[in-house]
């Protein structure tokens, strides 16, 4: 019998270097992973929009809250409506200089322009003036009942009653506190955040306070202990026993002179009752005991040039 030879076919393995377009399902899964990581083009989403604006809208003439007023974030057109107490809250705000529009039926609109730091929470009271709206309505002249332009008006030039019948635009009232000067720029910046408690010279004079301890008694979360024969000492209620706050006088740590600064020399005060309130520039080793920041009217003494 003749011998049979078996031919062996050589199998060619599939080439791994051949390119194939990705499937739609794979692209969708990759996009979901990127979004789940919270990044768009390398920028964390949480860092883009973590700010918050809260506040209330009131009638400047009567002081009453304005319900159902609309607060619009002009950056993306989002809007919220105030409740019965005039309160509102807008979340997920980006960092930068943001513009808002506040409007309510029967009131002139008001615009706000606020600088937001990354993740900053800001609180603002907005006042709309009902008396200004009434005055604007009464001052607007009515158009002629005839309704037919005459003279130059027929030729296209609005004169006489035609010009008087133009609609008056509502006024925009924007209120901002005057700056205390460049030396207090950091004080004003922190005051806008609302994370601490702030007192200025006008409030000290109006309250008739005689000492720094008298001012502290009026603040929440702050106590004054007058036991032990060492005089009255300021202490934060959240701080441990015998834990004295840090005193910052004109941006310098001074725990000896700080508690005895005369109120007549104080231009502004900042009180931070715990480590969670203390701003980063003052978050030292004693931040857990609270921080009292004192700004004097004269400022630190100037050094003589040698």
C-alpha positions as CSV (number, residue, x, y, z in Angstrom):
1,X,0.0,0.0,0.0
2,X,1.5,3.4,-1.0
3,X,2.5,5.6,1.9
4,X,0.2,8.6,2.4
5,X,1.8,11.9,3.3
6,X,-0.2,14.4,5.3
7,X,0.3,17.9,4.3
8,X,0.4,20.3,7.2
9,X,-1.0,23.8,6.5
10,X,0.8,26.6,8.1
11,X,-1.5,28.8,10.1
12,X,-0.9,32.5,10.0
13,X,-1.6,34.2,13.3
14,X,-3.7,37.3,13.1
15,X,-1.6,40.5,12.9
16,X,-1.8,42.6,16.0
17,X,-0.5,45.7,14.3
18,X,-3.5,46.2,12.1
19,X,-5.5,49.3,13.2
20,X,-9.3,48.9,13.8
21,X,-11.6,51.9,14.6
22,X,-12.8,51.9,18.2
23,X,-16.3,50.8,18.8
24,X,-19.0,53.3,19.9
25,X,-19.4,51.3,23.2
26,X,-15.7,51.7,24.0
27,X,-15.8,55.4,23.4
28,X,-18.8,55.8,25.6
29,X,-17.2,53.9,28.4
30,X,-14.0,56.0,28.2
31,X,-16.0,59.2,28.3
32,X,-17.9,57.9,31.4
33,X,-14.7,57.2,33.1
34,X,-13.4,60.7,32.4
35,X,-16.6,62.4,33.7
36,X,-16.7,60.2,36.7
37,X,-13.2,61.4,37.6
38,X,-14.6,64.9,37.6
39,X,-12.3,66.4,34.9
40,X,-12.9,68.2,31.7
41,X,-9.8,69.0,29.7
42,X,-7.7,68.5,32.8
43,X,-9.6,70.9,35.0
44,X,-11.5,69.5,38.0
45,X,-15.2,70.2,37.8
46,X,-15.4,70.8,41.5
47,X,-12.8,73.5,41.2
48,X,-14.8,75.2,38.4
49,X,-18.1,75.7,40.3
50,X,-17.9,75.4,44.1
51,X,-18.9,78.9,45.1
52,X,-22.1,79.9,46.8
53,X,-24.1,83.1,47.1
54,X,-26.8,83.5,49.8
55,X,-28.7,86.5,51.0
56,X,-32.0,88.2,51.2
57,X,-33.9,90.9,49.1
58,X,-35.6,93.7,51.0
59,X,-37.5,96.9,50.3
60,X,-35.2,99.8,51.0
61,X,-38.1,102.1,51.8
62,X,-40.0,99.9,54.3
63,X,-37.3,97.3,55.2
64,X,-39.8,94.5,54.5
65,X,-38.6,91.3,52.7
66,X,-39.5,90.9,49.1
67,X,-41.0,87.4,48.3
68,X,-40.9,85.9,44.8
69,X,-38.1,88.2,43.6
70,X,-35.8,86.7,41.0
71,X,-32.0,86.6,41.3
72,X,-30.3,85.7,38.0
73,X,-26.7,84.6,37.6
74,X,-25.8,86.3,34.3
75,X,-22.9,83.9,33.7
76,X,-25.1,81.1,32.6
77,X,-28.6,82.4,33.0
78,X,-29.6,80.4,36.1
79,X,-32.1,82.0,38.4
80,X,-33.6,81.4,41.8
81,X,-36.7,82.9,43.5
82,X,-36.8,84.3,47.0
83,X,-38.9,82.8,49.7
84,X,-41.4,84.5,52.0
85,X,-38.5,85.9,54.0
86,X,-36.8,87.3,50.9
87,X,-34.0,84.7,51.2
88,X,-32.2,83.2,48.2
89,X,-29.3,80.8,47.6
90,X,-27.3,80.1,44.4
91,X,-24.9,77.1,44.3
92,X,-22.2,76.0,42.0
93,X,-20.7,79.4,41.2
94,X,-17.3,79.6,39.4
95,X,-14.4,81.7,40.5
96,X,-13.9,85.2,39.1
97,X,-15.9,88.5,38.9
98,X,-19.5,87.4,38.6
99,X,-22.5,89.5,37.7
100,X,-26.1,89.1,39.0
101,X,-29.4,90.7,38.3
102,X,-32.1,91.1,41.0
103,X,-35.6,92.0,39.9
104,X,-39.1,92.0,41.4
105,X,-42.5,93.1,40.2
106,X,-43.1,96.8,41.1
107,X,-39.4,97.5,41.8
108,X,-36.5,98.8,39.7
109,X,-33.9,96.0,39.0
110,X,-30.6,96.0,40.7
111,X,-27.3,94.7,39.5
112,X,-24.5,93.1,41.5
113,X,-20.8,92.5,40.5
114,X,-19.0,90.3,43.1
115,X,-15.5,88.9,43.0
116,X,-15.5,85.2,44.0
117,X,-12.4,83.3,45.0
118,X,-12.2,79.5,44.5
119,X,-14.9,77.8,46.6
120,X,-15.9,81.1,48.3
121,X,-19.2,81.3,50.1
122,X,-20.6,84.9,50.1
123,X,-23.6,86.5,51.7
124,X,-25.2,89.7,50.5
125,X,-28.3,91.8,51.4
126,X,-29.9,93.3,48.3
127,X,-32.2,96.3,48.6
128,X,-34.8,97.3,45.9
129,X,-36.5,100.7,46.3
130,X,-40.3,100.7,45.8
131,X,-40.4,104.5,46.1
132,X,-38.0,104.9,43.2
133,X,-40.2,102.9,41.0
134,X,-43.3,105.0,41.9
135,X,-41.4,108.2,41.3
136,X,-40.2,107.0,37.9
137,X,-43.7,106.1,36.9
138,X,-45.2,109.5,37.9
139,X,-42.4,111.4,36.2
140,X,-42.9,109.7,32.8
141,X,-45.1,112.0,30.6
142,X,-47.9,110.5,28.6
143,X,-48.1,110.5,24.9
144,X,-50.5,112.8,23.0
145,X,-54.0,111.4,22.8
146,X,-54.2,112.3,19.1
147,X,-51.5,109.8,18.3
148,X,-50.6,111.5,15.0
149,X,-47.1,113.0,14.6
150,X,-47.1,116.5,13.2
151,X,-44.4,118.9,11.8
152,X,-41.0,117.5,11.9
153,X,-42.3,114.3,13.5
154,X,-44.0,113.4,10.2
155,X,-40.6,113.6,8.5
156,X,-39.1,111.1,10.9
157,X,-37.7,113.4,13.6
158,X,-39.3,112.6,17.1
159,X,-40.1,116.0,18.5
160,X,-42.7,117.4,20.9
161,X,-45.2,114.8,22.2
162,X,-43.6,112.0,20.1
163,X,-40.3,112.4,22.0
164,X,-42.1,112.8,25.3
165,X,-43.8,109.5,24.8
166,X,-40.6,107.5,24.9
167,X,-40.5,104.8,27.5
168,X,-38.2,105.5,30.5
169,X,-35.9,102.7,31.4
170,X,-35.9,101.6,35.1
171,X,-33.0,102.8,37.2
172,X,-30.5,100.3,38.6
173,X,-29.6,100.9,42.2
174,X,-26.2,99.4,43.3
175,X,-25.1,99.9,46.9
176,X,-21.5,99.4,48.0
177,X,-19.7,100.3,51.2
178,X,-17.0,102.9,50.8
179,X,-13.4,101.6,51.0
180,X,-11.5,102.3,54.2
181,X,-8.3,102.8,52.3
182,X,-5.6,100.6,50.8
183,X,-4.1,99.7,54.3
184,X,-7.4,97.9,55.1
185,X,-7.7,96.1,51.8
186,X,-7.2,92.6,53.3
187,X,-9.7,93.4,56.1
188,X,-12.3,94.4,53.5
189,X,-11.5,91.3,51.4
190,X,-12.0,88.9,54.4
191,X,-15.1,90.8,55.5
192,X,-16.8,90.1,52.2
193,X,-16.4,86.4,52.8
194,X,-18.5,86.5,56.0
195,X,-16.5,83.7,57.7
196,X,-15.7,85.8,60.9
197,X,-17.2,88.7,62.9
198,X,-16.2,92.2,62.1
199,X,-16.5,95.5,63.9
200,X,-15.5,99.0,62.6
201,X,-14.8,102.3,64.3
202,X,-18.2,103.8,63.6
203,X,-19.9,100.8,65.4
204,X,-17.5,101.1,68.3
205,X,-18.3,104.8,68.7
206,X,-22.0,104.3,68.4
207,X,-22.0,101.5,71.0
208,X,-20.1,103.6,73.5
209,X,-17.6,100.8,74.3
210,X,-14.8,101.5,76.8
211,X,-12.6,98.4,76.2
212,X,-11.9,95.6,73.8
213,X,-13.6,93.2,76.3
214,X,-16.8,95.3,76.2
215,X,-16.9,94.8,72.4
216,X,-16.3,91.1,72.7
217,X,-19.3,90.6,75.0
218,X,-21.6,91.6,72.2
219,X,-20.3,88.9,69.8
220,X,-21.6,85.4,69.4
221,X,-19.3,82.6,70.5
222,X,-17.1,84.9,72.5
223,X,-17.0,85.1,76.4
224,X,-15.1,87.3,78.8
225,X,-13.7,85.9,82.1
226,X,-12.8,88.3,84.9
227,X,-11.7,85.8,87.5
228,X,-8.2,85.0,88.9
229,X,-7.2,88.6,89.6
230,X,-5.6,89.0,86.1
231,X,-8.2,91.3,84.7
232,X,-10.9,90.4,82.2
233,X,-9.7,88.0,79.5
234,X,-11.4,87.2,76.1
235,X,-12.0,83.5,75.4
236,X,-13.8,81.7,72.6
237,X,-16.6,79.4,73.8
238,X,-15.3,76.6,71.4
239,X,-11.8,76.8,72.7
240,X,-10.5,74.6,75.5
241,X,-10.2,75.9,79.1
242,X,-7.4,78.5,79.6
243,X,-6.8,78.6,75.9
244,X,-6.2,82.2,75.0
245,X,-6.8,83.5,71.5
246,X,-4.0,84.8,69.3
247,X,-3.8,88.6,68.9
248,X,-2.8,90.1,65.6
249,X,-2.1,93.9,65.7
250,X,-1.6,95.5,62.3
251,X,-0.7,92.2,60.8
252,X,1.9,91.4,63.6
253,X,1.4,88.8,66.4
254,X,1.3,90.7,69.7
255,X,-0.3,88.8,72.5
256,X,1.0,91.3,75.1
257,X,-0.2,94.6,73.7
258,X,-3.2,93.2,71.8
259,X,-5.6,92.7,74.8
260,X,-5.0,96.2,76.1
261,X,-5.3,98.3,72.9
262,X,-7.4,101.4,73.6
263,X,-10.7,101.4,71.7
264,X,-10.2,105.0,70.6
265,X,-7.2,103.8,68.6
266,X,-9.1,100.9,66.8
267,X,-10.2,101.3,63.2
268,X,-11.4,97.8,62.7
269,X,-11.6,94.4,64.4
270,X,-11.8,90.8,63.2
271,X,-12.9,87.9,65.5
272,X,-12.5,84.3,64.6
273,X,-13.9,81.8,67.2
274,X,-12.3,78.6,66.0
275,X,-9.8,76.9,63.6
276,X,-12.5,76.4,61.0
277,X,-13.1,80.2,60.8
278,X,-9.5,81.4,60.8
279,X,-8.3,82.5,57.4
280,X,-5.2,80.9,56.0
281,X,-2.9,83.8,56.7
282,X,-3.6,83.6,60.4
283,X,-3.8,79.8,60.8
284,X,-0.9,79.4,63.2
285,X,-0.3,77.1,66.1
286,X,-2.9,78.8,68.3
287,X,-5.7,79.0,65.7
288,X,-7.7,76.4,67.7
289,X,-8.0,79.0,70.5
290,X,-9.4,81.6,68.1
291,X,-7.8,84.8,66.6
292,X,-8.5,88.5,67.4
293,X,-7.2,90.8,64.6
294,X,-6.9,94.5,65.5
295,X,-6.4,97.3,63.0
296,X,-5.3,100.6,64.6
297,X,-5.9,104.0,63.1
298,X,-2.2,104.9,63.1
299,X,-0.8,101.6,61.9
300,X,2.6,100.1,62.9
301,X,5.4,102.7,63.6
302,X,7.6,103.5,60.6
303,X,11.2,102.3,60.7
304,X,13.8,105.0,60.2
305,X,16.1,104.6,57.2
306,X,19.7,104.1,58.2
